[in-house]
Amino acid sequence: MWQAVGVSGQEEVVYEALARHRQATAEDLLPGVGLSRPQLTRTLAQLVGRGMATRLPGRPARYAAVPPDEVAAPLIAERERELIRLRAHARRLTEEMRRRDPAAHHPAEVIQVIEGAANLRATFVRLQREARVQVRGFDRPPYLDNPVGGNAEENRQLTNRGLVYRVVYDQSALAIPGRMADIWQGIRRGEQARVYARVPMKMVLCDDRLALIPVMKGGQQADAAYLVHPSSLLDAFGELFEAVWDRAVAINKSGQGRPDDLSEQDADLVGLLAGGATDETIARTLGWSVRTVHRHVHRIMSMVGAETRFQAGMEAVRRGWI
């Protein structure tokens, strides 16, 4: 455990044995550490030098362990500083590479394959943390994890950095129970969200610098993704996003001008109508019967003077009801 902060395995064994004794001589520790006496003596001296133990006055020499929380705190702080320095150094080195060679990636290196669910999640988080201006995304099933619960990293970035998030949701994503509540939560924090009948793919764009494209196999998401680096291919993905964004239906949940008798669930219904969701999808999403959906849809159609369900949704969006 202590090796995570630069303490050797041998030092860890001796320190923890000493900590359990509180105070001890080398003779006291020798039976339980599996070391020769010279090895133990050297290790105790190393612990004293690192500030993890103190040597007490008198003979034979006795040692006392510094409390573990007092030892761990500065070691962890120093390791964190080292990691921060490494991150800064890596960024400087990357920028230097790009300055020396604008086409830093060989054509065969434009696409990097990320394998393993844990690596995929870590890359998704990293792209959000490294974004300087905005994160853009296409969101559609199937998902590697349960999508209900929201994107915790997005919530942190919206709250702490004010990063711009623009997300286009596939109509089918809205049909997942609890998903609409997550989307509204993101919107309230500042996410710009739109709905499209059929999003062409799953994708996350980090500014104009990186794109993460999950791999699909047999209609299911595999534990892998393509990480696309700056290239004409990345430019094409950016253009694709903007084209779909322009055609998608905005959801803003501003509530400005909303009639008093329009409930929160009615607002959810309007968003689903504008996204082109079927009655069956709406019923599953809102937990209503199809008959109840029909009744509410016709009421909203009458309120806005629309002849079709889609017109009703679009007119309600135009009026700022959601």
Secondary structure, DSSP 4 states (H G I P E B T S, - for coil): -GGGGT--HHHHHHHHHHHHHSEEEHHHHHHHH---HHHHHHHHHHHHHTTSEEEESSSS-EEEEPPHHHHHHHHHHHHHHHHHHHHHHHHHHHHHHHHH-SS-S-GGGSEEEEESHHHHHHHHHHHHHH-SSEEEEEE-S--SS--TT--HHHHHHHHHT--EEEEEEEGGGGGSTTHHHHHHHHHHHT-EEEEES--SS-EEEETTTEEEEEEEETTEEEEEEEEEPSSHHHHHHHHHHHHHHHHSEEE----TT--TT--HHHHHHHHHHHTT--HHHHHHHHT--HHHHHHHHHHHHHHHT-SSHHHHHHHHHHTT--
